[in-house]
Amino acid sequence: MNQTIYLLRHGETVFNSQGRYQGELDSPLTDDGIAQVKSIARLLKMYIQDPKEWAIISSPLGRAMQSTEIICNTLGLDEAKVETDDRLSEVSVGSWAGLTMKEIEEKWPELLMHTDHYNWYFNSPNGESYASVEERVTDWLKSVEGHEKIIAVSHGLTGRILRGVYNNLKKNQALKLEVSQDTFFKLENNNVERFSIEYDEF
């Protein structure tokens, strides 16, 4: 069986626009975020042919579900058929949830020592480890092996790690993968293909 997974990220949220790290917290999509999801969904619609052939699975977090609702409306999918899966949820940043980088640096400077732009998330008190996220997205990929056509709605950091697992990348490679709310990815035959509304909008 030839499996295709389209992996999407939720649109921009209020916390995103304020530079606050959300983790398992939530904030609603901004007007720009709503427009992003509508544009992404219109682009996706060009590639999936019959929407009714596709399963749609979303992170249960509010910003992902709000994005999934927009995607369903754009594609003509029945929202009642949406499945949610905790394994697609965003990485928990523990005590850092809802804070800006400046606030984190002020309170936990020692925890950011010897980190870089890509791996600092995993030093959070009570946060989730990379190994834990890797394990759950690996488990999710295995659980959907029998499904031919899937649209998955997840998050920035989790989406990076999921694509890294799919392509057998090392941690430092996976964490440097692109993350954008104007982009989605096609996972098929151990390949990851990028689609962006920046260039493909019509």
Secondary structure, 3 states (H helix, E strand, C coil): CCCEEEEEECCCEHHHHHCECCCCCCCCECHHHHHHHHHHHHHHHHHHCCHHHCEEEECCCHHHHHHHHHHHHHHCCCHHHCEECHHHCCCCCHHHCCCEHHHHHHHCHHHHCCCCCCCHHHHCCCCCCHHHHHHHHHHHHHHCCCCCEEEEEECHHHHHHHHHHHCCCCHHHHCCCCCCCCEEEEEECCEEEEEEHHHHCC
